[in-house]
Amino acid sequence: MTLVYFLISILLVINGNGIEEQTKIPGRLLQDQCKVLMETIAGTYEGDCKKGLAHGYGKAAGLDTYEGEFKKGLPHGKGIYSWRNGDVYNGEWSKGKMDGKGELLKFRENEDDLLIIGYWLEGEYVGISRYPYKVISKSLTVQQVRFNRINADEKTIEFKFTRRGKPIKISGFSLDGSFGTIENQSDYSVKMRVHEFPFTGGIHFDVPEPVQTISSPDGVIQVRLEFKISQKGHWIVTIEM
């Protein structure tokens, strides 16, 4: 009996000191037992739990269902999300949003279901490439092209032109094709509205030659850039010469 009481005392001390990192809890749990922080799947939960939040592998069911990896109460890692309308996403998640590589099967009545394969970024589909932008070709004069998405709701692109990090004047700006219309233009920047995303387009413009040469006696260099952007938004494209 003495040995039994001794072992029980050790267990009580360990639990009292909080030496328990993660608990796997079997059975269906309510929100007050192990919380799921995504409202659409917050109802019952079965799986790993840490500090009162779904953490590890589990299955949550509410209006929709999700089975896969969780972190701090949100889908994070790999998992399958099933909407109540029949749509299913199987892929990567980050902080409760589709983010990374995955497949989305969209249910459609009276016609074949639609399968979308590719990459998502913060819940938005960006295409078959991980990054929502790509430089297809450029003049040798262009040293670097930087893409920065500012607003998710607009359909605009603003071009800025720099040399050694400072704004540079351009002239003769033109668009290839009819993928957009110019809204605003100055010596240092051009803003255009895009008809639809994703799109592929090209621009041409002239910049002053740093030093006059035989190849450019007028002191002007013609510059060309072709690129693709898959994700809707207001984009700032900085072109460094």
C-alpha positions as CSV (number, residue, x, y, z in Angstrom):
1,M,0.0,0.0,0.0
2,T,2.9,2.3,0.8
3,L,4.2,2.0,-2.7
4,V,0.8,2.7,-4.2
5,Y,0.4,5.9,-2.2
6,F,3.9,6.9,-3.2
7,L,3.2,6.5,-6.9
8,I,-0.1,8.4,-6.6
9,S,1.7,11.3,-4.8
10,I,4.3,11.5,-7.7
11,L,1.4,11.7,-10.2
12,L,-0.3,14.5,-8.2
13,V,2.9,16.5,-8.0
14,I,3.6,16.2,-11.8
15,N,0.0,17.2,-12.7
16,G,0.2,20.0,-10.1
17,N,3.3,21.4,-11.7
18,G,1.5,21.5,-15.1
19,I,3.9,19.2,-16.9
20,E,1.4,18.4,-19.7
21,E,2.1,19.9,-23.1
22,Q,-0.7,18.4,-25.2
23,T,-3.6,16.2,-24.6
24,K,-5.3,13.8,-27.0
25,I,-9.0,13.7,-26.0
26,P,-11.2,11.0,-27.5
27,G,-14.9,11.5,-28.2
28,R,-16.9,14.6,-29.3
29,L,-16.3,17.7,-27.4
30,L,-18.3,20.9,-27.0
31,Q,-16.9,24.4,-27.6
32,D,-16.3,25.0,-23.8
33,Q,-14.1,22.0,-23.6
34,C,-11.8,22.5,-26.6
35,K,-12.5,25.6,-28.7
36,V,-12.4,25.8,-32.5
37,L,-12.1,29.5,-33.5
38,M,-13.5,29.3,-37.0
39,E,-17.2,30.1,-36.6
40,T,-18.4,27.9,-39.5
41,I,-16.9,24.7,-38.0
42,A,-17.4,25.6,-34.3
43,G,-19.8,23.0,-32.9
44,T,-18.3,19.7,-32.0
45,Y,-14.6,18.7,-32.0
46,E,-12.8,15.4,-31.8
47,G,-9.0,15.3,-31.7
48,D,-5.9,16.9,-30.1
49,C,-6.2,19.8,-27.8
50,K,-3.8,22.2,-26.2
51,K,-4.5,24.9,-23.6
52,G,-8.2,24.7,-24.4
53,L,-7.8,25.1,-28.2
54,A,-7.9,22.6,-31.1
55,H,-4.2,21.9,-31.7
56,G,-2.8,19.0,-33.7
57,Y,-4.9,16.6,-35.7
58,G,-8.7,16.7,-35.3
59,K,-12.2,16.9,-36.8
60,A,-14.5,19.8,-36.3
61,A,-18.2,20.1,-37.3
62,G,-20.5,23.0,-37.4
63,L,-22.3,24.5,-40.4
64,D,-19.4,23.0,-42.4
65,T,-16.9,20.3,-41.5
66,Y,-13.1,20.2,-41.4
67,E,-10.7,17.3,-40.8
68,G,-7.0,17.8,-40.6
69,E,-4.3,19.8,-38.8
70,F,-5.1,22.6,-36.3
71,K,-2.9,25.2,-34.6
72,K,-4.2,27.4,-31.8
73,G,-7.9,26.7,-32.7
74,L,-7.6,27.3,-36.4
75,P,-7.1,25.0,-39.5
76,H,-3.3,25.2,-40.1
77,G,-1.3,22.7,-42.1
78,K,-3.0,20.2,-44.3
79,G,-6.7,19.4,-44.2
80,I,-10.0,18.8,-45.9
81,Y,-12.8,21.4,-45.6
82,S,-16.3,20.4,-46.7
83,W,-19.0,23.2,-47.2
84,R,-22.6,22.5,-46.6
85,N,-23.3,23.2,-50.3
86,G,-21.1,20.2,-51.4
87,D,-17.9,22.1,-52.3
88,V,-14.7,20.4,-50.9
89,Y,-11.2,21.8,-50.6
90,N,-8.3,19.5,-49.9
91,G,-4.9,21.2,-49.3
92,E,-2.8,23.5,-47.3
93,W,-4.0,26.0,-44.7
94,S,-2.6,28.9,-42.7
95,K,-4.3,30.6,-39.7
96,G,-7.7,29.5,-40.8
97,K,-7.4,30.4,-44.5
98,M,-6.7,28.3,-47.6
99,D,-3.0,29.1,-48.2
100,G,-0.6,27.0,-50.4
101,K,-1.2,24.1,-52.7
102,G,-4.6,22.5,-52.9
103,E,-7.6,21.3,-54.9
104,L,-11.1,22.8,-54.8
105,L,-14.0,20.7,-56.1
106,K,-17.0,22.9,-56.7
107,F,-20.4,21.2,-56.8
108,R,-22.6,22.3,-59.7
109,E,-26.2,21.1,-60.3
110,N,-27.2,19.7,-63.7
111,E,-23.6,19.8,-64.9
112,D,-20.2,18.3,-64.2
113,D,-18.4,19.5,-61.0
114,L,-15.6,21.9,-61.4
115,L,-12.1,21.0,-60.2
116,I,-9.7,23.9,-59.5
117,I,-6.1,22.9,-58.9
118,G,-3.3,25.3,-57.9
119,Y,-2.3,27.7,-55.2
120,W,-4.1,29.9,-52.7
121,L,-2.9,32.9,-50.8
122,E,-4.8,34.1,-47.7
123,G,-8.0,32.5,-49.0
124,E,-7.8,33.6,-52.6
125,Y,-7.0,31.5,-55.6
126,V,-3.9,32.8,-57.4
127,G,-3.4,30.2,-60.2
128,I,-1.3,27.2,-61.0
129,S,1.9,29.0,-59.9
130,R,2.7,29.6,-56.2
131,Y,3.3,33.3,-56.8
132,P,0.5,35.6,-58.2
133,Y,2.9,37.4,-60.5
134,K,5.6,36.6,-63.1
135,V,8.0,38.5,-65.3
136,I,7.8,36.8,-68.7
137,S,10.4,39.0,-70.5
138,K,12.2,42.3,-70.1
139,S,14.8,44.5,-71.6
140,L,18.4,44.2,-70.4
141,T,18.1,47.8,-69.0
142,V,15.6,46.5,-66.4
143,Q,17.6,45.4,-63.4
144,Q,14.7,44.4,-61.1
145,V,10.9,44.3,-61.0
146,R,9.1,44.4,-57.6
147,F,5.4,43.5,-57.2
148,N,3.5,44.8,-54.2
149,R,-0.2,44.2,-53.6
150,I,-1.8,47.0,-51.6
151,N,-5.6,46.5,-51.9
152,A,-7.5,43.3,-52.6
153,D,-10.7,44.9,-53.9
154,E,-9.5,47.0,-56.8
155,K,-8.4,46.1,-60.4
156,T,-5.6,48.5,-60.9
157,I,-1.8,48.5,-61.5
158,E,0.5,51.4,-60.7
159,F,3.9,51.4,-62.4
160,K,6.8,53.3,-60.8
161,F,10.1,53.8,-62.4
162,T,13.4,54.1,-60.6
163,R,17.2,54.2,-61.1
164,R,19.5,53.5,-58.1
165,G,16.4,53.6,-56.0
166,K,15.3,57.2,-57.0
167,P,12.4,58.1,-59.3
168,I,13.3,58.6,-62.9
169,K,11.4,60.4,-65.7
170,I,10.0,58.3,-68.5
171,S,8.3,59.1,-71.8
172,G,6.5,57.4,-74.6
173,F,4.6,55.0,-72.4
174,S,2.3,52.5,-74.2
175,L,0.4,49.3,-73.6
176,D,0.5,46.1,-75.6
177,G,-3.0,44.9,-76.5
178,S,-6.3,45.9,-74.8
179,F,-5.8,44.4,-71.4
180,G,-6.2,47.7,-69.6
181,T,-6.7,51.5,-69.9
182,I,-4.5,54.3,-68.5
183,E,-6.2,56.3,-65.7
184,N,-3.4,58.5,-64.5
185,Q,0.0,59.3,-65.9
186,S,2.9,61.5,-64.8
187,D,6.6,61.7,-65.6
188,Y,7.4,59.2,-62.8
189,S,4.4,56.8,-62.6
190,V,1.5,55.4,-64.6
191,K,-1.7,54.0,-63.1
192,M,-3.9,51.8,-65.2
193,R,-7.2,49.9,-64.8
194,V,-7.3,46.2,-65.7
195,H,-10.4,44.7,-67.2
196,E,-10.0,41.3,-65.6
197,F,-7.6,39.1,-63.7
198,P,-5.7,37.0,-64.3
199,F,-4.1,38.7,-67.3
200,T,-0.9,38.9,-69.3
201,G,0.3,42.2,-70.8
202,G,3.2,44.3,-71.9
203,I,4.4,47.9,-71.6
204,H,6.9,50.0,-73.5
205,F,8.5,53.3,-72.5
206,D,11.7,55.4,-72.9
207,V,14.2,56.4,-70.2
208,P,17.1,58.8,-70.4
209,E,20.5,57.1,-71.0
210,P,22.8,57.7,-68.0
211,V,25.6,58.5,-70.4
212,Q,25.2,59.3,-74.1
213,T,26.6,56.5,-76.3
214,I,26.9,55.7,-80.0
215,S,24.0,53.1,-79.6
216,S,21.7,55.8,-78.2
217,P,22.8,59.2,-79.7
218,D,19.5,60.8,-78.6
219,G,20.3,59.9,-75.0
220,V,17.1,57.7,-74.8
221,I,16.8,53.9,-74.2
222,Q,13.7,52.0,-75.2
223,V,12.4,49.6,-72.5
224,R,10.1,46.7,-72.7
225,L,8.5,44.6,-70.0
226,E,6.0,41.7,-70.3
227,F,4.5,40.1,-67.2
228,K,1.5,38.3,-65.7
229,I,-0.5,38.9,-62.6
230,S,-3.1,36.3,-61.5
231,Q,-4.6,37.9,-58.3
232,K,-7.0,40.8,-58.2
233,G,-6.1,43.9,-56.4
234,H,-4.3,47.2,-56.5
235,W,-0.7,46.4,-57.5
236,I,2.4,48.6,-57.4
237,V,5.0,47.5,-59.9
238,T,8.3,49.1,-59.3
239,I,10.7,48.9,-62.3
240,E,14.3,49.5,-61.4
241,M,16.7,50.5,-64.3
